[in-house]
Amino acid sequence: MTALVLTVFALVYLGMALGRLPGLQVDRTGIALLGAIALLLAGVMDDRALVAAVDFPTLFILLGLMVLSAQFELAGFYGWCADRVARARRSPEALLGLVVLTGGALSAVLANDVVVFAMTPLLCAGLAARGLDPRPYLIALAGAANAGSAATLIGNPQNILIGQVGGLGFWPFLAACGVPALLALGCVYVTVARVWRGRLVCPGGAGAPVAVPELDRWQLGKGALGTLALLALFATPLPHEQGVLAVAACMLVSRKLGSRRMLGLVDWHLLLLFASLFVVTRALADTGLPGQVVGDMAAAGLPLERLAVLAPLSLLASNSIGNVPAVALLMQVWPDPSDGALYALAVLSTLAGNLLLTGSMANLIVAERAAAVGVRLSFAEHARCGIPMTLSSTVLASLWLVGMGYVGV
């Protein structure tokens, strides 16, 4: 059975790296699901073991946050933010800073993937209407969404998983990871501003005016109240997943917004990806081999808690198999990591997603949503900014993590 588990695991994570099965229209979620099904049919896991492998509290937190983000989306808030940013009477450089601040702040509290999904089309259109080239601003939006999401337990899926499995508190996490996130936002702005210096204006001139969805202030107020309630609940002994689900339930009770519309904005594919990866990684962990490898590394003087190991591992894994699959695997095989090491994993794996266009889901969403409205963001254009912003932010984050005693060198 061990050989079968290793084979399934290798094929699944190879698929994570490639993005899809060669010659087939099977994406990462489909690949992970096929792996889980193969383990079930082969008898490696029975029904009960498969269900036990899934970390339902993590999935509940993701689901609840997606419902809360749907509340803001249907209120027109993301579109309103994109429009206000694009129409702000500021210089191109100041406007770039506004994009970074807005994308980073929203992604720290709401799911970063949802933020960039909603903001990208209107931001493209609004910037083009002002005669500005949307491409550098889109790179800044994606970079800021990743950097800002590193600050909190609810900023992105991998942080949610780390916090839930590690039993981390919301406010201690913010105290540890907030500063590196702010430093990373500065790196995003400085990098994009320098790389695109003198080229922020679109050669084709101003485009046509943009129609912006109307902002529903009542629904926006409901979403804001729900967010404040959620932050308050994080300061109580109530389990995180119960607090998030309670807020999500309140969002679903509405006389105007249909629950079908709200649930239609939930990323069910991501939830299924998580559940399938839990199964595949649990099967591998049960073989005992990953634990043995981690133990051998520690015996050789290379424990995962060391920054010299964790930083390059996060950078490599996040830009090959993806930060979500990488974190899901590590959390299964890493025995008793310290809180400081988990803070470092959350920050480093998230910032590593800025390196390449394929490094994070937020990057891909921005590129795909921009292409749908006629703005092409190439791999090379992103890499010219992504590589320096990632390396500089990783160095600054590492100095903070070591200086504050969260991890050793």
N, C-alpha and C positions, 0 to 999 in steps of 0.2 A: 504493500500500500504506500510505503514511503516514496518509492520511485514514481508512482502515479501522482501523488500529491506534488512532488517536485516538478513533474512534467506540466501539470495543470497550472501551477503557480508561475513557472517560467513562461508559458504561452500567454497567460493573462497579462503579466507585467511587460512582456514584449509587445503585446497589443497596446498597453498603456503608453509605451514609448512611441510606437508607430502612429497611434491615433485611431487606427482601424485595421481590420484584417485585410491583407493584400488581395485585391481582386474581388472583394466583397463589400457590401454596404453595411458593415457592422462596426459601429463606433465603440468608444471606450465603455459605455454603459452596457451595450450588448455583449462585449467581450467578457466583462466581469460577470454578467449574469450567466453566460454560457459556462464559465468556469465553475460557478456555484452549482449549477444544474449537473454538470459532469461529476462533481464530487458526491452529490446526492445519489445519482443513478449508479455510481460505482460502489456505493456502500461505504464510502469513507466516513460519511456522516448520515445519521438517520434524521427524521423530521425534527425530533426534539433537539438534537445537537445543533442542527442548522439554525433553528429559532434561537437557541441559547447563545449562538455565536454573534448574533446581531445585537449591537448596543442601541437599544430602543430609546433610552433617554437622549442620546445624541441626535437621533433622527427626529425626536419630538421637538428638540430645541430648533433644529433646522427648519422643520415644518412651521413652527410658530413664528419664527422670524420672517419666513417668506410670506406668511399671511399678513404680518404687520407691514412689511414692505409693499405688499399689494394694496393695502389701505392708502399709502402715500401715492402709489402709482395711479390708482383710480381717482384720487383727489386732484390729479394733475400737478402734483408738487414737483416731481422730477423734471417735467417739461417746463414748468414755470421757472425752476432754478436755471435750467439750461438757457432759457430765453433771457432771463435777467442778466446772466453772466455775459452772454454774447452781445447784449445791447448796452452794457455798461459803458459810460463815456470815459474810457480810460485809454491809455496808450497800449499798443500791442503787448509790450512787456508786462505792464500792470495787469492786463487782461489775462495773460498767461498765469500770473501769480494767483489771480482770482479763481481760475480753473483748478489749480492745484489745491488751494485752500478748500474750495467747495467740494471737490471730489474726495479729498482726504477726510474732511469732517463728516460728510454723509456716510462714507464707507466705514467709519469707526463705530457708528451706531446701527446702521442698516446694512444689509448684505451687499458687499461690494459688487457682485455680479449683477444684481438687480439695478443698482445705481447706474452703472455704465450702460446697461441695456436700455434703460429709459432715457438717459441724457444724450447719448451719442447722436441720434438722428437730428434732433432739434439743435444741438450745439453745432453740428456741421452746417446746417442750413442758416443758422443765425450768423455764424462767422463768415460764411460765403456772402451773405447779404451785406456785410460790412466791408467786403473786399479783402478779407484775411484768409490765409491758407489754413484750412482746418487741420492739416496733418500734424504739425507740432503740438497743437492744442489737444489733439486726440492722444498722442503719445503721453503728454502730461497728464491727461485725465486717467488713462490706464495706470500709469506709474503712481499717481497720487492715490488712486483707489486701492492699489495693493499696499502702498506704504501706510496709508491711513488705517486700513483694516488691521494692520499689525498691532495697533494700540490696545485693542480690547478683545475679550473672550468671544464676542459675538460679531466680530468684523468679517470673518471669513470661515469657511467650513473646517479648515484644518485647525484653527484656533478653538473652535467649538469642540472638536474631538479631543484635542489636547487638554482643554479645561475640564471636560466631563470625565475622561478616563483618569486624569491626574488629580481630580477633586480640587481644582484651583478656585480661589475666590475672585470675583469680578474686580473689586477695587485693588487688591494686592497685585493682580495681573496688570491693571492699568498703571499702577505706580512703577512697575518694573519695565513695562514695554512702551509706555507712552512717550518717554524721551527719545528712544531710538526711532519711533515712528515719526516724531516731529523732525528729527535730524534727517530722516530719509525723505520727508517732504521737501526739505531745503535742497537736498541733493537732486531731486527730480526737477525742481525749478531751475537751479543753476545749470544743470546739464543741458536741458532743452533750450534754455535761453542762449547758451554759448554755442551749441551745435547749430541752431537755427538763426543765429544772429544775422540781422539784415534780410532775412528771408521769410519773415512772418506775414508779409503782405502777399496776397494772391496775385499772380501776374495777369490773370484774366479780368481783374477789376471786380466791382460789386455785383452781386447777384440779385435775384428777385426777393421782395419782402416775404417774410415767413408767417404763416398762420399758426398761432399758438393755442393749444387747448385751454379752455377756461379753468381757472383755479377754483375748486370747491372748498371754500374756507371752512365750512362746517365739518366736512369729512377730514380736512387737514387738521383741524382742531382735535377731532376724535383720535387721529393717529398720533398727534403730539402728546395728548394726554395718556394714551396707551404706552408711548415710549417712556414718559416720565414715571408712570406706574411700574414699568418693567425695571427701570434703573433702581427704583425704591425697593422693589422686591428682591433684587440682587443683594441688598444689604441685610436681608432677613434670613433666618435659618431654612426657609422654604426651599426645597430642591429647585435648581434652576429650570429644569424641564417643566415642572408644575407651574412656576411663575410665568414662563413663556407661553405655555398652553392656555393659561387663564386669560392672559392679555389677548391672545389670538382668538379665543372664544368670544370675547367682548367685541372684537373687530368684525367678526362674522355676523353678529346680531345687528341688522341694519334694515331700515325701511326703504332705502334707496339703492344701495349696492347689493346686488344679488350674490349669494354665496358661491354660485357657479362661476361668476365672473372672477371673484377673488381667488377661488381655488384653481381656476384656470391659469392664474399667474404663478402658481407654485411650480417650482422646478422638480417635477416628479422623477425626471431622469437622474438628477443628482442624488435624490434620496435612494433610488434603486441602486445607483452606482455604489453609494456608501454601504448599503446593506449587503450587496454582493461581495464587496471587498472585505467586509468583516468576516464573511464565511471563508473566503479563500485564504486570508491571512491567519485565521484561527486554525484552519487545517494544517497550514505550514508550521505554526507555532506548536501544535500538538505533537509534531514529529520529534521535537526536542532539538533539531539541528540549528535553528536560528539562535536559540539560547546558548547553545554550545559555542557558536561563532562569536557571539557577544562576550561570552566568558573568556574565550581564548584571546580576544582583543584586549580585554582588561588585564589578563595575565601578562600580555606582551607589552604592557604600559600604554595601551591605546584605548582607554575607556571612552564611551560615548560622551561622558560628562566633560571631556576636555574640548576646549574650543578648537584646538588644532585638528580634531577629528570631526566634530559636529559641523563646523562651518563649511569645509569642502564637501562633506557628505550631503549637507542640505542643498548646496549649490548644484552638485552633480545630479542628485536624485530629482530635485524639483524641475530640472530642465531636461530630464530624460523620461522618467515615468510619470512625472507630475507631482506637485507638492501634496495633494490630497492622498493619492495612493501611497506615496512615500511615508507620510505621517501615519497612515492607517497601519502600515507594516511595522514601523518602529514602535508604535504603542503596543503592539502585540508581543514583541520580542524583547523589549527593554525592561529588565527587572528593576523595579523600585527606583525610577529616576527621581532626582531631587526636584523641588519646585523651581530652583534656579535653572537647572538644565532644561526643564520644560519651557520656561520663559524664553530661553535661548533658542530652543527648537522652533517655537512659534514665530519669533521675530525673524530668524535666519531663513527658515523655509518660505516665509511669506515674501521677504525682500528678494529672495532668489528668483521669484517668479517674474521679476522685471527684466531679467537678463535678456531673454529672447522673446519674440512674438508668441512662440508656442509655450512659454514658460508658465503661463497662468491662464485660467479660463477668462478672466477679466480682459486680458490682452486680446484673446481671440474674439470675444464678444464685440469689443470696440471695432476691430478690423472688419468683422462680418457685417455689423450694423452700419458702419461707414460705407462699405462697398455697396450696400443696398440703396444708398442715396447718391451714389456716383463718386465717392471719395475713396481712392485706392491708397492703402497704407502698406508699403512693401516690408518684407522681412528685413532687408538691409537698412531701410530708413529707421525702423524700430531699433535694430541692433546698434546703430551709431549712437543712440541715446541710452538704450537699455543696458549696454555693457558698462559704460562709465558710471551711470547712476546706481547700478547694482553693486559694483565693486566699492565705490565710495561710501554708499550707505551701509554696506556690510562691515567695512573697516570701522566706521564710526559706531555702529551698533556693537561690534565686538569690544571696542575700547570701553564702552559704557558697561557692558555685561561683566567684563573682567574687573573694571574699576570698582563696581558696586559689589563685587564678590559673588555674583550669581553663578559663574563658572570659572574654572581654572584654565590657564593657557595650555 
